């Protein structure tokens, strides 16, 4: 009879452990709860790609002063200084934000959607991206955002040359869209 309490205790411990594992598995399969950090900034319900597209187009006073959002190759890191949230980006796409310039630029590796500022705001630019094997992935005319950047969703893991023309000036730079590559391009000087 001395074994019965031990067996019962072991069975209860095992049941609790299995229940904990089941709850964890069920939680992983359940939809994510809305994040207060995103809701506080009107971003709740948006995908990572939608958040990037929305925030990159804001300029001046429209940019949230109490929010930072940094684009990494596979995720968007959003923070209000006390809380940080990683939001997944599409697995097959890479966001490249480009700030062509004539006179002045800044160093940048991972694009900050709420603080980076480029020189050429709301400027019409012609953009071509040609891969190293000669495939033209971009050939369009677009307008830079109020922050002086133009954003492009490119396929992951390609290399090539990005060429930008504005007001009779042209520049080109090599670009790669791998896991360790920059999402912020501020070295494209137009001459």
Buried (B, 14 or more C-beta within 10 A) or exposed (E): EEEEEEEEEEEEEEEEEEEEEEEEEEEEEEEEEEBEBBEBBEBEEBEBBEBBBBBBBBBEEEBBEEBBBBBBBBBBBBBBEEEEBEBEBBEEBBBBBBBBBBEEBEEBEBBBBBBBBBBBBEBEBEBBBBBEEEEEBBEEEBEBBBBBBBBBBBEBEBEBEBBBBBEEEBBBBEBBBEEEBBBBBBBBBBE
